[in-house]
């Protein structure tokens, strides 16, 4: 490996350390230091919980299912997070045990414990669940980087040199025609590129261009010549979506690790369920029950404990150990049988380090949503690859980086971005199937060099009402709608701006009369504005029962609706725009609507910035420009 390449990886390792330290410090400051009541109030703790079920998962690890009180509404618990199960029983030194959230379903949380048994205190009441700092993810990223740095004369070393731009990526010739009727020419060409790649293939998929559809068809063809394809993504939600879409094509899929959805269609693909439903699992469970019974018998208290009893206890422990070893052997064979029989294994990037995949290698590893993944995390599945497929869009939301120092030094620059710059070949999906051409136009101009084409089926689609202009800017300049700051959360909100948004929404509802309403979303870059809007919509009789979703831009990435309202919030005398200066976030926001996009903001605050100056001009020329005065009563 060249000194330049080594230096780049060493720098990445140093930035990973900085990010880990900042993440830990934030967790200590905002979570660990808070008293119990405040942790519960801020959503970092569930207390008290009821333990409603216990059992054993793959690998003999115990699990618990806990149920939270109804009073806890908003919380930070998600699949894959590290947590601590604890008790507040009087007089006890707080016993606790760590685990990983397998999934959260409404009021219930399924936790796989880092233990063979559920502790007795867990069923005695006054139990809670705390969010912990997730060191495991950082350890896996560091391990992956060190493996890449130390690789010599092997396939990982070859892939490293291609990805770092030190060797050219190689491609085979694909002479046979690709006939996939469901794909357009750019999608078919991307699939051809995946099949031809010997080292790495890049698929750049802008919003609405059918990236997932293309990827699924590529995986389907790879499965014809490869035993098993590993398909990964940065988040559990993205891995779940891939699992669902690939399975719908008739492929055998095994989902490894934590899941974010718990509907039956999703759960049946998990490794745990597939093992539990196998005929051999009943026998394995029976042997484990016998081993546990012998272990309990050996631990039973005896008044008289002489030589004979000592020997008997020793024998019981020996028999229990032999039975458990036998059960584990049978379980490992069953595990291998299920994984060997899978066409596709799906997991998150960190999930690729799961113990069940420890000794497995794959001809092709697919990394979807690679533009949302930190580079060190992207290397984790690549350790198992002979060929890599990276897909995503670097002009949408980047990965979250908590350290400003690390971000300034490029820690948020993804492997996909680097590869698109360094490598000679990539595939751009250029036909979008989501938006009216006017909604698409500004992003197309600013981010995609006007390379995108709106498919004929969507290019001219509009709302079936008189007020059917696809793009509207609703200007609050001069109205005195100053933004406000929530001191506790340091997040901004603008109540008056939302009121004007509501007035426009009332008119939209009235214009539909007795016709079904379109699907509507209201989004904002600011969490506090989202909270304000959700609270007020719940109290508004005209809006409480319509099909309306309210969320942050970040939470809405990957989704779409017929009508999208975007509340920009910022309105101040200094023309400070904060989050709005992240134009990739704005690209996400501006590409969620199918039929109509209404942006509400203060032109006097945002207009001094070139990006928004161009957007306002685009709205005037291609859409509609309205003032808030028209909607003030």
N, C-alpha and C positions, 0 to 999 in steps of 0.2 A: 504494500500500500504506500502511495506517495506521501511525503511529509505534509503536502497541502491538504490531502484528504484526511490524514490523521489529525491535523490541526482543526479541521472543521468538526470532526466528531468529538474531539477533546473539548472544543468550545461548546458544543451541544450538551455534553455531559456537565460542564460547569454551569450552564444556564439551567439545566434540570435541577441541580442542587440548589440554586438560588430560588427557583420556583417552589421547590419542596419546602424550603425554610419559610418562605412567605406564606404559603398555604397553611403550614402548621401554626405559624404565628397568628394568622387570622382566625383559625379554628380555636386556638387558645384564648384569644381576645374576645371573640364573639359567642363562643359556645362553652368551653370548659370553665371560664371564670364566672359564669352566670349562676345564680341560685336556681334551685329546681323549678320554682314557680315561674321564673322568667324564661327558663329554657322551654318550658311547656308553652308559655304564651307566645314565644317567638317561633315555635314549630320545630325546635331542635330535640324535643323529648316527648314521648308518649307516657303519661302517668296519670292515674294508675291504669294498668291494662289487665285484662282477663286472659289467662292462658286457656285457649279453647281446644287446642289439640297438640299432641306431641307424637313423635315417631322417629324413624331413621331413614336417612337418604342414602344415595349411592356412596360407597366408601365408608359405610358404618358411622357416619356423622349424624348426631341427633339433630332434630329440628323442633321448633315450636311455632305455633300459630297464635298470635296475640290479637286482641280486639281493643281498640282505643275507645275512650269515652266520646260521646256525641259532641261534647263541648269543644273538642279540638277539631278545628276546621282546616285551616291552612297549615301545612307542615313541609319539612324538607326531606322526608324519607322517600327514597327511590330504589328500584332494583339495583343491586350491585354495591350499595353503600355499606360501609362497615359500621356495626352498631354494638352496643353493650347492653345485655339484659342484666338488670340489677334489682335488688330488693331494699326496701326502707324499713324492714321489720325492726321494731323497737329493741334496743340493746345489742343489735348485731352490728359488727363491723361490716360495712356495706359489701356483701358478697356480690360478685358480678362475673359474667362470662361473655366473651366476644362472639360475634357471628357475622354473617353476610346476609343482607336482605335478598331473598329469592324473588319475591314479588310483593307488591302492595295492591290490594283489591278493596277499594272503598274503605271500610273501617277495619279491615284485617291486614295483618302483616305476617308473611311467612319468612322465618329466619332459620338459616342453617347454621348451627352452632359449631364452634371450634372445639368440640368435645364428643366423646362417645356416648355420654348419657345426659339427660336433662336433669339439672340439679333439683334436689327435693324441695328447696325453698321456692322454686319457681311456681309451685302450685299452692303456696300458702298465703297468697295475697300480698298487697303493697309492692307489687312488681312494676317496673317501668323499663322503657327502652331509650337509651341515649344515642345520639349520633356521635360517632368517633371519627378521628382523623384517619384517613385511608392511606396508610403507609404502603400497603401491598402494591398498589398501582405504581408508585414511584420505584419500589424495589424491582418490579418486573421491567419497567422502562430502563432502569440503570443496567440490569442484567443483560437486556437485549443490546444496548449500546456497547457494552464491554465485549459481548460475543462478536458483534460486528467488527469492532476495532481489532480483536485478536484473530479474526478469521484469516487463514492462509491456505492457499492451494486447494480450496474446496468451492462448492457451488455458492455458498454465502459470500465468499470473497469476490467471486465473479459478479454476483448481483450488486454487491456494494460498489464495485468499481463502475458498473453501468449507471447505477442510480446517482453516484457522485460525479458523473460526467467524464470519467477517466477512460472508459471504453465505450465503443459504439454498441447500441442495442442491435441485435441480429433478428432477422425475419426470414421465414421460409416463404416459398412461393405457393400460393393456394390457387391451383388451376381450375378446380371444379367450381361450378356456379353455385352461389348461395341463393336458395329460393325460400325465403321466409315471407309469406304474403302479408303478415301483420306488421312488417317493418318497412320504413321508407329507405331511400337510397343511402342517406348518411348513417342511419342506424345499421343497415346491412354492411356498410363499409367498416363501421366500428367493430361489428362481430367478426368480420373477415380479419381485421387487424389483431383481434384477440387470438384467433386461431393461428395466425401466421407468426405471432411473436414467439421468439425463443427465450427472451429474457424478461421484457417488460412491455406492457401495452397501456396506453393512456387514453381514457375516454373523458372528454370535456362535455358535460351535460348541463347547459343553461336551464333556467326554469321552464317547465312545461314541455321539454323536448323528449320525454320518454326515456330517460336514463335507466330507470329501473326495468322497464320493459325490455330495453336493449340488453341490459346485463343478464336478465333471466334467460333470454334466448341464447346468449353466448354460453352461459353455464350449461344449458341443456345440450348444446352441441359438444362442449368439452367432455361431458359425462359419457358420450358415445365412445371416447377413446381413452378415458382415464378412469381409474378405479373409484376415486373419491375426490371431489373438489372441496376445498376449504373456502367458505365465503364469510367475510367478516365486515364489521362496521364499528364506528366508535361508540355508539350508544346501544342500549338494550332495545329501545323502540325501533331503531333502524334494523337491528338484527332480526327482530320479530317480523317486521314487514317483509324482509327478504325471505325468511322462512315460509311465510304464508304464500308469497308470490311464486316461489320455486316449487313448493308442494302442489300448487294449483296446476302446474304443468305436468303432474303425474310422476315427479321424481321422488325418490325416497330421501327424506330429510331428517337429520337428527340435530336438534337444537341443544347446544352445550351451554351450561352456565345459568345465569339469572335471566328471568323473563319479566318484561314490563306489563304484559297483558296476560290475563288468566282465563280468557274464554276457552271453551272446549276445543275449538279448532286449533288454537295455538298450543295449548298444553299437551295435546296428544303427540306432538312432534318432539317433546323434550326427552332427553335420555332417561330421566327418572321414570316417566310414565311408560316408555317403551320397555324398560326393564321390568317394571312392576307387572305389566300385562303379559310378559313372556311366561309360558308354562313352567319353566325351570325356576322361576322366582319363588314359587310357593315352597319348593323343597329347600331353597336357600334360606328362606325366612324361618322355616321349621327348625333347621339346624342352628340358626342364630338364637332362637327362642330356647332351645335345649342348652346351648352354651351359657346363656344368661341365667337360666335356672340353676345350673351347676355352680356358677360363680356366686349367686346369691346364697346358695346352700353352704358354700365354703366360707362365706363371710358371716354366717349366722353366729350370734353370741352363744357361747357354751359356758355353763358354770364350771364343769370339770374339763380341763384342757391338758390332758396328759399326752404321752408319747403316741398312743393309739389314735387319739383325736387329731394330733398334729399330722400324722401320716395320712389319715383320712382326708384332712383338709388339703394337704399337698396334692393328693391324688385327684381330688375334685378340681382344683385349679389347673392341673395338668390336662385332665379330660376336657375342661372348658376351653383351654387354649388350643388343643388339637381340633376340637369341633369348630372353633372360630376361624382357625387357619384354613380348614377345609371349606368352610362357607365363603371365606374371602377368595380362595382359589376358584371356586365355582362362579362367584360373582365376577371375577376378572375375566374368566373365559366367556361368560355371557356378555360382558361389556365389549370385549373384542369382537364377538360375533355380531353384535348390533352395529358397531362402528364400521366393521369390515363390510357389512351389507348395505351401508348408506351410499347413495349416489352423491349426496352433499352433506357436509357438516357445517352448521352455522354457529357463530359466536361473536362476541365483541373482540376488539383488538387485544385487550388484557385477558379475555377469556381464552385466547389461543394458548395461554400459558397454563391452562387447566391441567391438572395431573393426569386426567384420562387421555390427554393428547400428547403426553410427555415424550413418547418414543416414536411418534408418528411423523412421517414426512409426506408432502403432497406435491404432485406434479405442478398443479396450479393453485395459487392462493389469490383470491379476489378481495380487494379492500374497497368497499363502497364508502361514499361520503368522505373520501380521503382529504378533502379540503377543510373538514372540521376536526381533523385529528392532529395532535401534536406529533412531530416527527419521531421522537423516541418511542411513542406508542405504536406507530406504524411499523417500526422495525420488528415488533414482537411476533406477528404472524409470518413475517418474511423469513425468520429463522427456520421455518418449516418448509420453505418454498424452493421449487426449482424454477418457477416462472411466476411473475407478479402481474396482476391487473389492477391499476389504480383508476378509480372513477370519482367524479365530483365536479364542483364548480368553484374555482378560487375567488369568484366575484360575489359569492354569498357569504354567510356568517363564518368567520374564522374560528379556530379553537379558542376556548377560554384560557386566558393567561392571567394569573392573579398578581404576579410580580411586575410592576412597571419597569423595573430595571431589566428583567429578562425580556420583556416585550420590546423595549427600545433596542435591544441587541439582537432582535430577530427571532426570538423563541416562538413567535406566532406564525412564522413563515413555514408552511407545510411542505412535506415531501412532494406532493402533487404540484405545487407552485414551482418548486425547484426543477422538477423533471420537465414540466412544460417549457421552461426556459432553456434547459440544458440539452434535451433530447431532440433529435431531428424529426421524429414522427409522433403525431397524436391525432385523435379523431374528434372532430367537433360535430355534435348533433345540432343541426341547424334549422329544423322545422319544429315549431312549438304548437302545441295542441290545446293550450289553456286559454289564452287571452285574446280579446279583441286587438286588432293591429295597432290601434291608437294607444291602448294601455301598454303594449309591448314596446312601442316606438322609442320612448326616452331611454329605457335600459339598453335597448338594442344599440342606440347611438353611443351611449356613454361607456358601456362595458364590453360590447361584442362586435365593435367595428361594423355595425349594420349587417352582420353576417346572417342574422336570424330571419326566418320567413314565417309569417303566421299562416298556418294551414287554412285552406279554403273553408273548412268546416267551422272555423272560429273567427276568422279575420273580420267578418262584418257582423258578428252576433251582438245584439243589444237587448236591453230590457224591453218587454212588450208594453211600454207606456210612452206617453208624450215626452217626459223628461228623461230621454234615453241617451244623453251624451256620455260616451264611455269614460271620459276623464274630466274631473272637476277639481279646481282649486278654490277652496272657500277661505277667503282672506279676512283675518280678524284685525288687520292693521288699523290703528286709530281708534279702536274700541275700548282701549284701556284694560284689556284682559291680561293682566300681568301674571306670569307664572308664580307659583308658590313652592316653597321648599319644606318637606317634612323633616324636621330637625333630627328625629330619632333614626330614620332610615336614610337620610341624605338623598332622597329621591324627590323628583319634582312632579307637580300636578297643576292643572289649570281648569278649575271648575267652570268658568264662563265659556271657555272654548268648547267644553263638552256640551254645554247647554245649546250652543249654536249648532253643534253636530246633531243633537237630538231634534232640533227644529227641522233640519234638512231630512232627517230620518222619518219624522212624522209625515212630511209631505210625500216621501217615497212610499210609505205604507198606504196613505190615502189614495195615491195615484193608482195603486193596484186594485182598489175597490174589492170586489168579490173574488178576484183572481188569486190563485195561490201566491204567497210571498216568495221571493227568491231567498236563497241561503245568504245570510248576512254575517259579516264579522266586523268587529271594531277592535283595532289594534293600536298599540303605542309603544315607543321605545322605553317608556318609563313605567316601572312597576307600580308606583304610587298613583299614577293616572289610571292604570288598569283597576287598582283597588277602588278608587273613587267612582269610576264608571260602573263597576259591578255592583257596588252598594246602592247607587242611585237608580240603576235599571231595575233592581229588585223592588224598589219602592214606587216605580212608575207603572201605573196600571196599563198604559198604552204599549209599554215595551216588555213587561214581565213575561208575557206568554207568546212572544214571537220567536221564530228560529234565529237566535242571535248568539254568537259566541264573542266573548271579550277576553283578550289575552295580550301578552307582550309579543313584540315582533319575533324575539328569539324562540318563544314557545310555539309560534305559529309557522316557523320554517317547515317546509315540506307539505303544508296544507294549502287549500284554495277554497274560495267561496264565490258565489255569483257576484255579490256586492261586497266591497271592502271599504270601510272608513279608516283612514289613518290620521290619528291625532298627534301632531308634532309637539305640542305642549309649550315649547320655548317661546317666550315673549318678554323681552327686557330691553332696556335703553342701551345696553352695551353690545348688542348683537352677538351675545354669547350663545352658542348652539350645542355645546356638550356632546352628548351621544350622537346628535344629528351629523356630526362631522365624520362618523364612520359610514362612508357611502355604501359599503357592502351591506350593512344592515338596512339601509334605505332601499337598496336593490331588492332585497328579500321582500320588504314591505310593499314595494311598488309592483311586484309581480305575483301577488296572491289572488287578484281579482280576475274573474272570467269576463264579466259583462260591464261592470262599472267600478271605477276607483274614485273615491272622494277624499282628497287630502285637505285637512283643516289646519291652518297655521297662520303665523304672522309674517307677512312678506317683508315688513320693515326690519324684523330680527334676522330672518334667514337670507334676505335678498342680497346682502353684501358678500355672500360666499358664492364663488363661481358656479359650483355644482347646482345650487338652488336658483341662482340667477338664470341659468340655462333651463332649469325645470319650469320656472315661472313663465319664461318666454315660450317654451314648448306648450304649456297649458293654454296660453293666449292664442297660439297659432293653430293647435290641433284639437284642443278640448274646449272647456268653458272656464271662464274666470269670473267668480262671483264674490261679492263683498258680504261680510257678515251682517252689514246694516240691513240687507234685504230680509233677514230672518229674525231681526230683533223686534220684539213686541212693545 
